[in-house]
């Protein structure tokens, strides 16, 4: 069974890879990314949306 936001098992990535993805795409820290994964789950679109919100709040935008 796949997680929401993931199409198949060969597209699955582990939490460490998700942390890297969130850092690269949004600029949040490792700790922020790990907390976000724990709070939101593994839904990539939701993670990216929330990570962008976190970045905006911390950058004053």
N, C-alpha and C positions, 0 to 999 in steps of 0.2 A: 504494500500500500504506500502511496506517495503522500508527502506532506503537502498542505495547501501551498500553491505557488510553485510546485515542482512537478514536472511532467512525467518523469520516470526515474528509476533508481540510478541509471547511468548519469543523470544530471544532478544527482545529489551531491552536496558538498557538506563537509563537517563544520562544526562551530568555528574552528580555527580559520578555515577558509572564509567563512562568513564575516568574521572579524576583519580579515584582510580586505575583503570586498568593501565593507562599510567604510573602513579607513580610507581606502583609495578613492571611492566614489564620493564621499561626503566630508572627509577630513576630521571625523570624530576620533577620540582616543580609543585605545584598546579597551580600557575599563568601561568607557561609555558603551562601546559596541557589545561587550559581554553582558552588561546590565540590560541593554536593549533586547538582545536575543532571549535572555531569561524572562523578561517582561512580556515581550510581544510574541515570541515563538520564532519559527523559521520561515515565515512568509516574507519572501524577499521584497515584494513591492511595499508591504507595510513597514518592514525594517528600513528601507531606503527613505520612505516618507518621513518616518519618525526621526531618523538620523539627521535628515535635512532640517527638521524643526529644531532639534538639539543644537546643531551647528549655528543656525540663525540666532537662537537665544543667547548663545555664548559669544557670538561675534558682534552682538548689538544691532543686528540688521532687523 
